[in-house]
Amino acid sequence: MRVAEVRASIHASRRRPVSWLDRYGTVFGLLMMGAVVAQPVFTALAAAARQADPARIGPGVALLTLGYAAYLAAARLIGPVAVPAADAAWLLLSPLPRRAVLGRTAVILLAVAVAGGLVFGVGLLAVLGGADRFALRLVTALVLGVSATVGGMAVAVLAQASPSWDSWLGVGLVLLVVAASVAALLATGPGRHLMAVVATAPASAGAAVAGAAATVTALLVRRAWGALSRMPARAVLAASTRTGRLADAAVAVDPGALTWIAEDNHWRARNLSSRPWPSLPAPFALAWQEWRRLARRPGRLAAMLGSAVLPAVTAQAVGGMTTPVVVVTFAGGLAVAAGAVSGARRESDDASLVRLFGPGFREVLAARAVLPALLGAGWLVLALGALGLTGVLPAGPWWLFGPTAAPGLAAAALRTARRPPIDHAMPVIETPGGAIPTGPLIWGMTGVDVALLATSPMLAAFAAWPETLGPYLVAQAVLGAGVLIGYLARATR
């Protein structure tokens, strides 16, 4: 029996036949989606029909490269080949051909990759520009974008089927991050002219590169299609479990579950060596597990520190210290600080370990604030230093906002970690732009509100560009420390 016959038999017993009204609803939904997407696409294409600014080509290419690396990392993390729970339970382990069982998933992955490639191609055209022979450059950019995303998805499928391909994919992600750094460095000095030469290359040369990329992608897709027949069932089951949890989190609107999924998936298959607990005072002994967790993941620490160049790259891409640069700087500092508070989150769910050790609740919370404060301070020092070196910020000790804002960022990170799940019973606010559910809104702003308050002097300095930073630094130091002390004083179990 073929897979199609099995699926038809299952669907015949569980679902009603598809009517013309169902097909009409599908077509109408696709048309409405196209109408919504059409305006931003046309706006982006109109902006791309110009000569690119040489100073913004390097940062733009760097951001696109980082986005492509994130795309590959997400595909590698999810699976990417996964099947529904019913197929995983009944069809995957059956004698049916493995490729036929996974064929529908392959089609979905191809559609996702093509859609992402079109977006990537439009972004590439917007960065490089297309003043002459716009139609040919548009087609070239779209072919390059689709080739990159489809080829990357094929490599992710091969990595799921083969450990050697998975190793090569990991090396490729590192090379992409290095390439993004090189592109950002080429935005200054003689490298700027090199990027301009690439952007103004003949359209025929770009078409030749796109043709070569499409050929390589076709070979990768063919090899990935062949690898489906020997895809290990264990890898598909693991990916299906992850996908199911992601779907449950999306349906329940529970973004907090995603971090637990990623954390559990990372540690589940690892054998960790046992070491004695350090001889530290009880509050710091409890907080020590966060330091050990970070030390056991040096790649994550390197990624945190390396991301400090994002504000400088964004500033060069958008042309100065604009609102996006301030948002990236603020969000980056808070995200890095919040990356070291998993212990506080676990204690908010189960405080039995704190009770066993015997220290006060606030003392343990204060000890857990040390590492987020150090990480936030270090990231802001690097980020503001990079902004100063590239000339985005005026002369002055801007980097001092790192250590002065760190206590407030630590308080915001702890508040983010200890927030309760989303309360979907909260009312919905009707606005001219549509209905806004207050439950997810309040959940998302929990922690961000404290960070905005604690870093308000730094944000005010970004807006005012004062000649003397002394008053702002003093205000930031006092307010940051005051917010952390106030949060610890008012914290409850």
PAMARKOL-274315 format. One record per residue (C-alpha): z, y, x; residue in three letters; residue number from 0. Coordinates in steps of 0.25 Angstrom, whole numbers, padded with zeros to 4 digits, m for minus. Each point is the difference from the previous one (the first is absolute). Example, Ala and Ser with C-alpha at 12.3 -4.5 7.8 and 13.67 -1.06 7.14 Angstrom:
! PAMARKOL-274315
PT      zz      yy      xx   resn   resi
PT    0031   m0018    0049    ala      0
PT   m0002    0014    0006    ser      1
//
This chain:
! PAMARKOL-274315
PT      zz      yy      xx   resn   resi
PT    0000    0000    0000    met      0
PT   m0003    0014    0005    arg      1
PT    0009    0012    0001    val      2
PT   m0007    0008   m0010    ala      3
PT    0001   m0012   m0010    glu      4
PT    0015   m0001    0002    val      5
PT    0002    0015   m0002    arg      6
PT   m0009    0000   m0012    ala      7
PT    0009   m0011   m0006    ser      8
PT    0013    0007    0003    ile      9
PT   m0005    0014   m0006    his     10
PT   m0006   m0007   m0012    ala     11
PT    0014   m0006   m0003    ser     12
PT    0008    0013    0003    arg     13
PT   m0009    0012   m0004    arg     14
PT   m0009    0004   m0011    arg     15
PT   m0015    0002    0003    pro     16
PT   m0004    0014    0005    val     17
PT   m0006    0008   m0011    ser     18
PT   m0010    0012    0001    trp     19
PT    0012    0009   m0002    leu     20
PT    0006   m0005    0012    asp     21
PT   m0012    0003    0008    arg     22
PT   m0002    0013   m0006    tyr     23
PT    0015    0004    0004    gly     24
PT   m0003   m0005    0015    thr     25
PT   m0013    0008    0001    val     26
PT    0006    0013   m0007    phe     27
PT    0012   m0001    0010    gly     28
PT   m0009   m0001    0012    leu     29
PT   m0008    0012   m0005    leu     30
PT    0012    0008   m0002    met     31
PT    0005   m0004    0014    met     32
PT   m0014    0005    0006    gly     33
PT    0001    0013   m0008    ala     34
PT    0014    0003    0006    val     35
PT   m0004   m0004    0014    val     36
PT   m0014    0007    0000    ala     37
PT    0006    0014    0001    gln     38
PT    0008   m0002    0013    pro     39
PT   m0011   m0008    0006    val     40
PT   m0011    0011   m0003    phe     41
PT    0010    0011    0006    thr     42
PT    0002   m0008    0013    ala     43
PT   m0015   m0002    0001    leu     44
PT   m0002    0015   m0002    ala     45
PT    0010    0003    0011    ala     46
PT   m0006   m0010    0009    ala     47
PT   m0014    0006    0000    ala     48
PT    0003    0010    0012    arg     49
PT    0002    0000    0014    gln     50
PT    0013   m0006    0005    ala     51
PT    0010    0009    0007    asp     52
PT    0001   m0006    0014    pro     53
PT    0015    0003    0001    ala     54
PT    0003   m0009   m0013    arg     55
PT   m0009   m0012    0003    ile     56
PT    0010   m0007    0010    gly     57
PT    0012    0001   m0009    pro     58
PT   m0008   m0004   m0012    gly     59
PT   m0006   m0012    0007    val     60
PT    0015   m0003    0004    ala     61
PT    0005    0000   m0014    leu     62
PT   m0012   m0009   m0005    leu     63
PT    0003   m0010    0011    thr     64
PT    0015    0000   m0003    leu     65
PT   m0004   m0002   m0015    gly     66
PT   m0009   m0012    0004    tyr     67
PT    0011   m0006    0008    ala     68
PT    0009    0001   m0012    ala     69
PT   m0010   m0006   m0009    tyr     70
PT   m0001   m0012    0010    leu     71
PT    0015   m0001    0001    ala     72
PT    0001    0000   m0015    ala     73
PT   m0010   m0011   m0001    ala     74
PT    0007   m0008    0011    arg     75
PT    0013    0001   m0007    leu     76
PT   m0004   m0003   m0014    ile     77
PT   m0008   m0013    0004    gly     78
PT   m0011    0004   m0004    pro     79
PT   m0004   m0012   m0007    val     80
PT    0009   m0003   m0011    ala     81
PT   m0001   m0007   m0014    val     82
PT    0007    0001   m0013    pro     83
PT    0013   m0008   m0002    ala     84
PT   m0007   m0010   m0009    ala     85
PT   m0012   m0002    0010    asp     86
PT    0010   m0002    0011    ala     87
PT    0008   m0010   m0008    ala     88
PT   m0011   m0008   m0005    trp     89
PT   m0014    0002    0006    leu     90
PT    0004    0004    0015    leu     91
PT    0006   m0014    0003    leu     92
PT   m0010   m0008   m0008    ser     93
PT   m0012   m0007    0005    pro     94
PT   m0009    0011   m0004    leu     95
PT   m0008    0007    0011    pro     96
PT    0009    0010    0006    arg     97
PT   m0012    0011    0001    arg     98
PT   m0003   m0001   m0015    ala     99
PT    0015    0002   m0003    val    100
PT    0001    0012    0009    leu    101
PT   m0014    0005   m0004    gly    102
PT    0005    0010   m0011    arg    103
PT    0010    0006    0010    thr    104
PT   m0011    0002    0010    ala    105
PT   m0008    0008   m0010    val    106
PT    0012    0009   m0003    ile    107
PT    0002    0002    0014    leu    108
PT   m0014    0004    0002    leu    109
PT    0000    0010   m0011    ala    110
PT    0013    0006    0005    val    111
PT   m0006    0001    0014    ala    112
PT   m0013    0006   m0005    val    113
PT    0008    0011   m0008    ala    114
PT    0008    0003    0012    gly    115
PT   m0012    0001    0009    gly    116
PT   m0007    0010   m0009    leu    117
PT    0013    0009    0001    val    118
PT    0000   m0002    0015    phe    119
PT   m0014    0004    0001    gly    120
PT    0001    0012   m0008    val    121
PT    0012    0004    0009    gly    122
PT   m0008   m0003    0012    leu    123
PT   m0011    0009   m0005    leu    124
PT    0010    0011   m0003    ala    125
PT    0005    0000    0014    val    126
PT   m0013   m0001    0008    leu    127
PT   m0008    0009   m0010    gly    128
PT   m0014   m0002   m0004    gly    129
PT   m0008    0014    0001    ala    130
PT   m0013   m0007    0002    asp    131
PT   m0007   m0012   m0006    arg    132
PT    0012   m0001   m0009    phe    133
PT   m0005   m0011   m0009    ala    134
PT   m0002   m0009    0013    leu    135
PT    0013    0004    0006    arg    136
PT    0007   m0003   m0014    leu    137
PT   m0006   m0014    0000    val    138
PT    0004   m0003    0014    thr    139
PT    0014    0004   m0002    ala    140
PT    0001   m0008   m0013    leu    141
PT   m0006   m0012    0008    val    142
PT    0010    0002    0011    leu    143
PT    0012    0001   m0009    gly    144
PT   m0004   m0012   m0008    val    145
PT   m0003   m0008    0013    ser    146
PT    0014    0004    0006    ala    147
PT    0008   m0004   m0013    thr    148
PT   m0008   m0013   m0003    val    149
PT    0000   m0004    0014    gly    150
PT    0015    0003    0002    gly    151
PT    0003   m0008   m0013    met    152
PT   m0008   m0012    0005    ala    153
PT    0008    0000    0013    val    154
PT    0012    0000   m0008    ala    155
PT   m0004   m0012   m0007    val    156
PT   m0004   m0007    0013    leu    157
PT    0014    0004    0005    ala    158
PT    0007   m0006   m0012    gln    159
PT   m0008   m0013    0003    ala    160
PT    0002    0000    0015    ser    161
PT    0011    0004    0009    pro    162
PT   m0009    0004    0011    ser    163
PT   m0007    0010   m0009    trp    164
PT    0013    0005   m0004    asp    165
PT    0003    0003    0014    ser    166
PT   m0013    0007    0002    trp    167
PT    0003    0008   m0013    leu    168
PT    0013    0005    0006    gly    169
PT   m0007    0004    0013    val    170
PT   m0010    0007   m0008    gly    171
PT    0011    0008   m0008    leu    172
PT    0006    0005    0013    val    173
PT   m0014    0004    0006    leu    174
PT   m0002    0008   m0013    leu    175
PT    0013    0008    0002    val    176
PT   m0004    0002    0014    val    177
PT   m0014    0005   m0004    ala    178
PT    0006    0009   m0010    ala    179
PT    0009    0006    0011    ser    180
PT   m0012    0002    0009    val    181
PT   m0008    0007   m0011    ala    182
PT    0012    0009   m0003    ala    183
PT    0000    0004    0015    leu    184
PT   m0015    0002    0001    leu    185
PT    0002    0011   m0010    ala    186
PT    0005    0009    0011    thr    187
PT   m0007    0004    0013    gly    188
PT   m0013   m0006    0004    pro    189
PT    0001   m0011   m0010    gly    190
PT   m0003    0009   m0011    arg    191
PT   m0014    0002    0005    his    192
PT   m0001   m0015    0001    leu    193
PT    0004   m0002   m0015    met    194
PT   m0010    0011   m0004    ala    195
PT   m0011   m0007    0007    val    196
PT    0003   m0013   m0008    val    197
PT    0000    0008   m0013    ala    198
PT   m0013    0007    0003    thr    199
PT   m0007   m0013    0005    ala    200
PT   m0014   m0003   m0007    pro    201
PT    0001   m0006   m0014    ala    202
PT   m0009   m0011    0005    ser    203
PT    0010   m0004    0011    ala    204
PT    0011   m0001   m0011    gly    205
PT   m0009   m0009   m0009    ala    206
PT   m0002   m0009    0012    ala    207
PT    0015   m0001    0002    val    208
PT    0002   m0003   m0015    ala    209
PT   m0010   m0011    0000    gly    210
PT    0006   m0007    0012    ala    211
PT    0014    0002   m0007    ala    212
PT   m0006   m0006   m0013    ala    213
PT   m0006   m0012    0008    thr    214
PT    0014   m0003    0007    val    215
PT    0007    0001   m0014    thr    216
PT   m0010   m0010   m0006    ala    217
PT    0003   m0010    0011    leu    218
PT    0015    0002   m0002    leu    219
PT   m0001   m0001   m0015    val    220
PT   m0008   m0013    0002    arg    221
PT    0011   m0006    0009    arg    222
PT    0011    0004   m0009    ala    223
PT   m0007   m0006   m0012    trp    224
PT   m0001   m0013    0008    gly    225
PT    0015    0001    0004    ala    226
PT    0004   m0001   m0015    leu    227
PT   m0003   m0014    0000    ser    228
PT    0010   m0003    0011    arg    229
PT    0010    0011   m0004    met    230
PT    0015   m0006    0001    pro    231
PT    0006   m0002   m0013    ala    232
PT    0014    0005    0006    arg    233
PT   m0006    0013    0004    ala    234
PT   m0007    0002   m0014    val    235
PT    0014   m0004   m0007    leu    236
PT    0007    0010    0008    ala    237
PT   m0010    0011   m0003    ala    238
PT    0000   m0004   m0014    ser    239
PT    0016    0002   m0001    thr    240
PT   m0001    0013    0007    arg    241
PT   m0011    0005   m0010    thr    242
PT    0008   m0005   m0012    gly    243
PT    0012    0008    0005    arg    244
PT   m0008    0012    0002    leu    245
PT   m0006   m0001   m0014    ala    246
PT    0014   m0002   m0006    asp    247
PT    0005    0012    0007    ala    248
PT   m0012    0008   m0005    ala    249
PT    0002   m0004   m0014    val    250
PT    0015    0002    0000    ala    251
PT   m0003    0014    0007    val    252
PT    0010   m0004    0011    asp    253
PT   m0005    0005    0014    pro    254
PT    0014   m0003    0006    gly    255
PT   m0004   m0015   m0001    ala    256
PT   m0012    0002    0009    leu    257
PT    0009    0003    0012    thr    258
PT    0008   m0013   m0002    trp    259
PT   m0012   m0008   m0001    ile    260
PT   m0005    0005    0013    ala    261
PT    0013   m0002    0007    glu    262
PT    0002   m0014   m0005    asp    263
PT   m0014   m0004    0004    asn    264
PT    0002    0005    0014    his    265
PT    0013   m0007    0002    trp    266
PT   m0003   m0013   m0008    arg    267
PT   m0008   m0007    0011    ala    268
PT    0008    0004    0012    arg    269
PT    0010   m0007    0008    asn    270
PT    0010    0010    0005    leu    271
PT    0010   m0003    0012    ser    272
PT    0014    0001   m0003    ser    273
PT    0009    0010    0008    arg    274
PT    0014    0004   m0001    pro    275
PT    0004    0012   m0008    trp    276
PT    0003    0012    0009    pro    277
PT    0015    0004    0002    ser    278
PT   m0001    0013   m0008    leu    279
PT    0009    0007   m0010    pro    280
PT   m0002   m0005   m0014    ala    281
PT   m0009    0011   m0006    pro    282
PT   m0010    0000    0013    phe    283
PT    0001   m0016    0000    ala    284
PT   m0006    0000   m0014    leu    285
PT   m0011    0011    0004    ala    286
PT   m0003   m0008    0012    trp    287
PT   m0009   m0010   m0008    gln    288
PT   m0010    0012   m0002    glu    289
PT   m0001    0003    0015    trp    290
PT   m0003   m0015    0002    arg    291
PT   m0010   m0001   m0011    arg    292
PT   m0008    0012    0006    leu    293
PT    0001   m0006    0014    ala    294
PT   m0006   m0013   m0005    arg    295
PT   m0012    0008   m0005    arg    296
PT   m0004    0008    0012    pro    297
PT   m0014    0002   m0006    gly    298
PT    0006    0007   m0012    arg    299
PT    0007    0009    0009    leu    300
PT   m0012    0003    0008    ala    301
PT   m0008    0003   m0013    ala    302
PT    0011    0010   m0005    met    303
PT   m0001    0007    0013    leu    304
PT   m0015    0000    0001    gly    305
PT   m0001    0006   m0014    ser    306
PT    0006    0012    0005    ala    307
PT   m0014    0005    0004    val    308
PT   m0004    0000   m0015    leu    309
PT    0004    0014   m0003    pro    310
PT   m0007    0006    0012    ala    311
PT   m0013   m0008   m0003    val    312
PT    0001    0004   m0015    thr    313
PT    0001    0015    0004    ala    314
PT   m0012   m0001    0009    gln    315
PT   m0008   m0007   m0012    ala    316
PT    0004    0010   m0010    val    317
PT    0000    0012    0009    gly    318
PT    0014    0005    0002    gly    319
PT    0015   m0001   m0005    met    320
PT   m0004   m0002   m0014    thr    321
PT    0007   m0006   m0012    thr    322
PT   m0005   m0014    0004    pro    323
PT    0006    0001    0014    val    324
PT    0013    0004   m0005    val    325
PT    0000   m0012   m0010    val    326
PT   m0004   m0010    0010    val    327
PT    0011    0006    0010    thr    328
PT    0011   m0001   m0011    phe    329
PT   m0004   m0013   m0006    ala    330
PT   m0001   m0006    0014    gly    331
PT    0014    0004    0004    gly    332
PT    0006   m0006   m0013    leu    333
PT   m0008   m0013    0001    ala    334
PT    0004   m0003    0014    val    335
PT    0014    0003   m0003    ala    336
PT   m0001   m0009   m0012    ala    337
PT   m0005   m0011    0008    gly    338
PT    0014   m0003    0005    ala    339
PT    0008   m0001   m0012    val    340
PT   m0002   m0014   m0005    ser    341
PT    0015   m0004    0002    gly    342
PT    0004    0011   m0009    ala    343
PT   m0009   m0004   m0010    arg    344
PT    0005   m0015    0000    arg    345
PT    0014    0006    0000    glu    346
PT   m0003    0007   m0013    ser    347
PT   m0004   m0013   m0006    asp    348
PT    0011   m0008    0005    asp    349
PT    0012    0006    0008    ala    350
PT    0007   m0013    0003    ser    351
PT   m0002    0001    0015    leu    352
PT    0006    0014    0000    val    353
PT    0012   m0005   m0007    arg    354
PT    0001   m0012    0010    leu    355
PT    0001    0009    0012    phe    356
PT    0010    0009   m0007    gly    357
PT   m0005    0014    0004    pro    358
PT   m0001    0012   m0009    gly    359
PT   m0013    0001   m0008    phe    360
PT   m0003    0014    0005    arg    361
PT    0003   m0003    0014    glu    362
PT   m0011   m0011    0000    val    363
PT   m0010    0009   m0007    leu    364
PT    0003    0010    0011    ala    365
PT   m0002   m0010    0011    ala    366
PT   m0013   m0004   m0007    arg    367
PT   m0005    0015    0001    ala    368
PT   m0001    0000    0015    val    369
PT   m0013   m0008    0002    leu    370
PT   m0008    0007   m0011    pro    371
PT    0005    0013    0006    ala    372
PT   m0005   m0004    0014    leu    373
PT   m0013   m0005   m0005    leu    374
PT   m0003    0013   m0009    gly    375
PT    0004    0009    0012    ala    376
PT   m0009   m0007    0010    gly    377
PT   m0011   m0001   m0010    trp    378
PT    0001    0015   m0003    leu    379
PT    0001    0004    0014    val    380
PT   m0013   m0007    0004    leu    381
PT   m0007    0005   m0012    ala    382
PT    0004    0014    0002    leu    383
PT   m0003   m0001    0014    gly    384
PT   m0014   m0005   m0002    ala    385
PT   m0002    0012   m0010    leu    386
PT    0005    0010    0011    gly    387
PT   m0009   m0006    0011    leu    388
PT   m0012    0000   m0009    thr    389
PT    0002    0015   m0003    gly    390
PT    0003   m0002   m0015    val    391
PT    0014    0005    0001    leu    392
PT    0003    0013    0007    pro    393
PT    0008    0001    0012    ala    394
PT    0014   m0004   m0001    gly    395
PT    0010   m0011    0000    pro    396
PT   m0005   m0006   m0013    trp    397
PT    0004   m0014    0005    trp    398
PT    0015    0004   m0002    leu    399
PT   m0002   m0002   m0015    phe    400
PT   m0001   m0015    0003    gly    401
PT    0015   m0002    0004    pro    402
PT    0005    0011   m0010    thr    403
PT   m0007   m0006   m0012    ala    404
PT    0003   m0015    0004    ala    405
PT    0014    0000   m0008    pro    406
PT   m0007    0004   m0013    gly    407
PT   m0011   m0010    0002    leu    408
PT    0010   m0011    0002    ala    409
PT    0008    0004   m0013    ala    410
PT   m0014    0000   m0007    ala    411
PT   m0003   m0014    0006    ala    412
PT    0013   m0005   m0005    leu    413
PT   m0001    0005   m0014    arg    414
PT   m0014   m0006    0000    thr    415
PT    0005   m0013    0004    ala    416
PT    0011    0000   m0010    arg    417
PT   m0007    0004   m0013    arg    418
PT    0000   m0009   m0012    pro    419
PT   m0012   m0006   m0006    pro    420
PT   m0009    0008   m0009    ile    421
PT    0006    0002   m0013    asp    422
PT   m0012   m0001   m0010    his    423
PT    0009    0003   m0012    ala    424
PT   m0001    0015    0004    met    425
PT   m0008    0009   m0009    pro    426
PT   m0014    0004    0003    val    427
PT   m0004    0015    0001    ile    428
PT   m0012    0005   m0007    glu    429
PT   m0008    0010    0009    thr    430
PT   m0014    0007   m0002    pro    431
PT   m0004   m0010    0011    gly    432
PT    0005   m0012   m0007    gly    433
PT    0013   m0008   m0002    ala    434
PT    0009   m0001    0012    ile    435
PT    0010   m0012    0000    pro    436
PT    0013    0006    0006    thr    437
PT    0006   m0013    0005    gly    438
PT   m0011   m0002    0011    pro    439
PT    0000    0015    0003    leu    440
PT    0015    0000    0002    ile    441
PT    0000   m0013    0008    trp    442
PT   m0011    0006    0009    gly    443
PT    0007    0013    0002    met    444
PT    0014   m0006    0004    thr    445
PT    0001    0002    0014    gly    446
PT   m0011    0010    0001    val    447
PT    0008    0010   m0007    asp    448
PT    0011   m0001    0011    val    449
PT   m0010    0001    0011    ala    450
PT   m0006    0012   m0006    leu    451
PT    0013    0007   m0001    leu    452
PT    0004   m0004    0014    ala    453
PT   m0013    0004    0007    thr    454
PT   m0002    0013   m0008    ser    455
PT    0003    0009    0012    pro    456
PT   m0011   m0008    0008    met    457
PT   m0010    0001   m0011    leu    458
PT    0003    0015   m0002    ala    459
PT   m0003    0002    0015    ala    460
PT   m0013   m0007   m0002    phe    461
PT   m0004    0009   m0011    ala    462
PT    0005    0013    0007    ala    463
PT   m0003   m0002    0015    trp    464
PT    0011    0009    0004    pro    465
PT    0000    0006    0014    glu    466
PT    0014   m0005    0003    thr    467
PT    0004   m0014   m0004    leu    468
PT    0015    0002    0003    gly    469
PT    0005    0003   m0015    pro    470
PT   m0009   m0011   m0006    tyr    471
PT    0005   m0011    0010    leu    472
PT    0015    0004   m0002    val    473
PT   m0002   m0001   m0015    ala    474
PT   m0007   m0013    0001    gln    475
PT    0011   m0006    0009    ala    476
PT    0011    0005   m0009    val    477
PT   m0007   m0004   m0013    leu    478
PT   m0004   m0014    0006    gly    479
PT    0014   m0003    0004    ala    480
PT    0005    0005   m0013    gly    481
PT   m0009   m0008   m0008    val    482
PT    0004   m0013    0007    leu    483
PT    0015    0003   m0001    ile    484
PT   m0001    0003   m0014    gly    485
PT   m0008   m0012   m0003    tyr    486
PT    0010   m0009    0007    leu    487
PT    0011    0007   m0007    ala    488
PT   m0006   m0002   m0014    arg    489
PT   m0006   m0014    0002    ala    490
PT    0005   m0011   m0009    thr    491
PT   m0002   m0015    0000    arg    492
//
